[in-house]
């Protein structure tokens, strides 16, 4: 029989334990790294236009449902706001047409009422649209022969430039349905034919819009000058399709005016071409090139905070509290603006700033399980810049 091998010595066992401990430590560290990588990949996959700065067009057909609002319940019943006149119909005192209806028989005994005298009436009014048909005005340019033998033709009005033209009302309707109601040219032409019995072509639609654009050149210059001089303005952009290709609809506005511009680029090239934004900055990297003083966009901050509440590695309490601060500050600004005031009361502003600062200090990095025998490395918070308190001009 073969003799059994001698048992390992204490030194051999201690060495083996040390090797295994080192291997376990390396594996634990690798697991921590992989957990972090998996969590980050999940975060990126979950990113959409509601919890990041990605445009809605990037959500695709598989976009997530709109998340439940993080606003606190106000206790108010649904419906129009207090003081809002609403849109209900009200009777008028001078109707265009009156139709009288008299009862033919008594509702009690059933006798006929041929000569009964009216003792009053109840009025019911119907608001309707009459049939809309084009009104054609013919301008006859008369010709007169002078004694010298020369024939002179009367001058046509400025807008009557051809034998048959569309009048200002038709052009206004085309511009409104396209620029404001966003009807495509083909559907707009169909709507004009169906509603007004006016057969127009898509080429006519485009020519009317081009003419309207040229006529608003001076107005556009004034809008840009107003925006460039405004102390606070709001800017954003959204993806749109132009001839089947991706373009960007840029918007910049104050409470008085709004500028829209479509460009093939989303970033600095477009902003330089529009020549409005160089005096302003925002939380997006595309805007920060125009200056050192940055104002955070409340909508972008809220999306990032929503992303924090959806990140399982983080405590969502502080992010939800920060969302409450931003929304309450915005609502407070809206209330004082509606009351005709230009700023929040000092104590109200100080209260929002204090709450904002406390929420910033409470921001926590993602939680990780440290490897055995090692201290965890802190990770900067992704809550965004927190150097600017809420502004009295809104969020």
Secondary structure, DSSP 4 states (H G I P E B T S, - for coil): -PPPPPPPPHHHHHHHHHHHHHHHHHHHHHHHHHHHHHHHHHHHHH--TTTSS--GGGG-TTPPPPPPP-SPP--PPSSSPTT---------SS-S-------SB-TTT--B-SSPPP----------PPPP-PPP------EEE-TTS-EEEPPPPTT--SSS---HHHHHHHHHHHHTT---HHHHHHHHHHHH-----HHHHHHHHHHHHHHTHHHHHHHHHHHHH-SS-EEEEEEEEETTEEEEEEEEE-SS-EEEEEES-SSHHHHHHHT-GGG---SSTTTGGG-S-----HHHHHHHHHHHHT-TTS-THHHHHHHHHHHHHHHHHHHHHHTT-SS--HHHHHHHHHHHHHHHHH--PPP--PPTTSPPPP----S----SPPPTT--
